[in-house]
Amino acid sequence: MTIRSVFFGTPSFAVPALEALHSVSTIVGVVCQPDRRAGRGLHSNAPPVKKAALARDLLVHQPERVRTGELERWLLEREADVALVAAYGRILPAAVLSAPRRGCLNLHASILPEYRGAAPIQQALLDGKTETGISLMQMDAGMDTGAVFAVRRCAIPPHMNAGELTDALAALAAAMVADEFLAAVAGKLLAVPQDSAHASAAPPIRKEQLWLDWTRSSVQLLNQVRAFAPTPAAVTRIGQRRLKLLDARLGTSGLSAPPGLVLAAPNARLEVACGSGTLELCRAQVEGGKPQTARELQSGRLLQPGQQLGGTGSEP
């Protein structure tokens, strides 16, 4: 018997899971957030999941709100056996969670109960983790608190950024859907309750978290750059302009100077003094300009040794 499913998701991270679900079930509806206006012309921009769904002639629903009862009725009309959620971006009420016959399963980008919440990928990088993963869980009324059917783990190499980790986890999530989703729906996988005593939180990213405080260690600052690259990007100030750091490495020159001072390192490299250690600037973007390598920034005299970046605890 073919499983009738509904998929909830919005960003590009969720597209591989949608494609995998399409291969193992009959998708009777796709739910994503509404189109948003973006760019200088404020043109309407459809989310990646909507584009992928329409390319497969799937029915798309984009409710403005999820607590009016309308989404619940829509789900009941679909007569879905189960819903699969992957980065939908909204907290679903109990009535929606129970509308499919088998409820809602979720693909969460962490090894639960670690990093419950909206930003598990960024938080894992901020904390300097060397491993994370995808958890397939039964959704309940809590924030990522449901029992877990399966976990797939993913190593985090030292220089991997959030964009790269997101892509790796998206592929891992798709593999989990292809190999384990139907077994979970059929009750062939044991759902293991989470140990909340070991839970940690990954709340939404705040704008002030993007700003680099050069009095921190080079390791902490590198993790911050990785966590927010390629977008929205960690930022500092160079004079009156903002400087986005898109790629960095731990400095190796052994130089020492006041935090935030740009230093000339061997082989025309640029390093910035930190509270401890230095951070090599590999790729950055001055406000109003385009992304450039450190060598290009020097050639254009946008960034030079002796300049002072930011301050302590710079604010937007």
JOVEN-V350512 format. One record per residue. RES is the residue in one small letter. OMEGA is omega in whole degrees, 0 to 359 (* if undefined). Layout:
BEGIN
res=RES omega=OMEGA
res=RES omega=OMEGA
END
This chain:
BEGIN
res=m omega=180
res=t omega=178
res=i omega=174
res=r omega=186
res=s omega=170
res=v omega=180
res=f omega=174
res=f omega=177
res=g omega=182
res=t omega=188
res=p omega=181
res=s omega=177
res=f omega=186
res=a omega=186
res=v omega=178
res=p omega=178
res=a omega=176
res=l omega=180
res=e omega=178
res=a omega=178
res=l omega=179
res=h omega=182
res=s omega=184
res=v omega=182
res=s omega=172
res=t omega=181
res=i omega=183
res=v omega=177
res=g omega=177
res=v omega=181
res=v omega=176
res=c omega=180
res=q omega=182
res=p omega=173
res=d omega=179
res=r omega=176
res=r omega=183
res=a omega=179
res=g omega=183
res=r omega=180
res=g omega=182
res=l omega=178
res=h omega=178
res=s omega=185
res=n omega=180
res=a omega=178
res=p omega=182
res=p omega=180
res=v omega=178
res=k omega=180
res=k omega=181
res=a omega=180
res=a omega=181
res=l omega=178
res=a omega=179
res=r omega=178
res=d omega=178
res=l omega=179
res=l omega=182
res=v omega=177
res=h omega=183
res=q omega=182
res=p omega=175
res=e omega=180
res=r omega=183
res=v omega=185
res=r omega=181
res=t omega=185
res=g omega=182
res=e omega=180
res=l omega=177
res=e omega=180
res=r omega=179
res=w omega=179
res=l omega=179
res=l omega=178
res=e omega=180
res=r omega=182
res=e omega=183
res=a omega=173
res=d omega=185
res=v omega=172
res=a omega=175
res=l omega=184
res=v omega=177
res=a omega=176
res=a omega=177
res=y omega=175
res=g omega=177
res=r omega=177
res=i omega=184
res=l omega=179
res=p omega=184
res=a omega=182
res=a omega=178
res=v omega=181
res=l omega=184
res=s omega=183
res=a omega=174
res=p omega=184
res=r omega=182
res=r omega=180
res=g omega=183
res=c omega=173
res=l omega=184
res=n omega=171
res=l omega=183
res=h omega=188
res=a omega=172
res=s omega=174
res=i omega=184
res=l omega=13
res=p omega=179
res=e omega=174
res=y omega=169
res=r omega=177
res=g omega=193
res=a omega=188
res=a omega=183
res=p omega=181
res=i omega=180
res=q omega=183
res=q omega=177
res=a omega=179
res=l omega=177
res=l omega=182
res=d omega=178
res=g omega=180
res=k omega=177
res=t omega=179
res=e omega=171
res=t omega=181
res=g omega=176
res=i omega=176
res=s omega=173
res=l omega=188
res=m omega=172
res=q omega=182
res=m omega=172
res=d omega=185
res=a omega=181
res=g omega=178
res=m omega=179
res=d omega=184
res=t omega=185
res=g omega=179
res=a omega=187
res=v omega=178
res=f omega=186
res=a omega=177
res=v omega=170
res=r omega=186
res=r omega=183
res=c omega=176
res=a omega=176
res=i omega=178
res=p omega=187
res=p omega=184
res=h omega=179
res=m omega=178
res=n omega=185
res=a omega=179
res=g omega=180
res=e omega=179
res=l omega=177
res=t omega=179
res=d omega=180
res=a omega=180
res=l omega=177
res=a omega=178
res=a omega=178
res=l omega=179
res=a omega=179
res=a omega=178
res=a omega=178
res=m omega=177
res=v omega=182
res=a omega=188
res=d omega=190
res=e omega=184
res=f omega=183
res=l omega=177
res=a omega=177
res=a omega=180
res=v omega=182
res=a omega=180
res=g omega=181
res=k omega=176
res=l omega=178
res=l omega=176
res=a omega=185
res=v omega=178
res=p omega=178
res=q omega=174
res=d omega=184
res=s omega=178
res=a omega=180
res=h omega=183
res=a omega=171
res=s omega=187
res=a omega=175
res=a omega=183
res=p omega=178
res=p omega=180
res=i omega=176
res=r omega=183
res=k omega=183
res=e omega=178
res=q omega=181
res=l omega=188
res=w omega=183
res=l omega=175
res=d omega=188
res=w omega=175
res=t omega=176
res=r omega=181
res=s omega=179
res=s omega=179
res=v omega=179
res=q omega=181
res=l omega=176
res=l omega=178
res=n omega=178
res=q omega=177
res=v omega=180
res=r omega=185
res=a omega=186
res=f omega=178
res=a omega=4
res=p omega=180
res=t omega=10
res=p omega=176
res=a omega=173
res=a omega=186
res=v omega=172
res=t omega=178
res=r omega=171
res=i omega=190
res=g omega=181
res=q omega=182
res=r omega=176
res=r omega=176
res=l omega=176
res=k omega=176
res=l omega=185
res=l omega=179
res=d omega=181
res=a omega=176
res=r omega=173
res=l omega=179
res=g omega=182
res=t omega=186
res=s omega=184
res=g omega=180
res=l omega=179
res=s omega=182
res=a omega=177
res=p omega=182
res=p omega=178
res=g omega=181
res=l omega=178
res=v omega=185
res=l omega=175
res=a omega=179
res=a omega=180
res=p omega=178
res=n omega=175
res=a omega=177
res=r omega=175
res=l omega=175
res=e omega=179
res=v omega=179
res=a omega=179
res=c omega=177
res=g omega=169
res=s omega=182
res=g omega=177
res=t omega=179
res=l omega=177
res=e omega=177
res=l omega=181
res=c omega=181
res=r omega=184
res=a omega=182
res=q omega=176
res=v omega=181
res=e omega=181
res=g omega=181
res=g omega=180
res=k omega=177
res=p omega=181
res=q omega=174
res=t omega=178
res=a omega=179
res=r omega=179
res=e omega=178
res=l omega=178
res=q omega=181
res=s omega=179
res=g omega=179
res=r omega=175
res=l omega=181
res=l omega=186
res=q omega=173
res=p omega=181
res=g omega=177
res=q omega=180
res=q omega=179
res=l omega=171
res=g omega=176
res=g omega=175
res=t omega=180
res=g omega=180
res=s omega=181
res=e omega=177
res=p omega=*
END
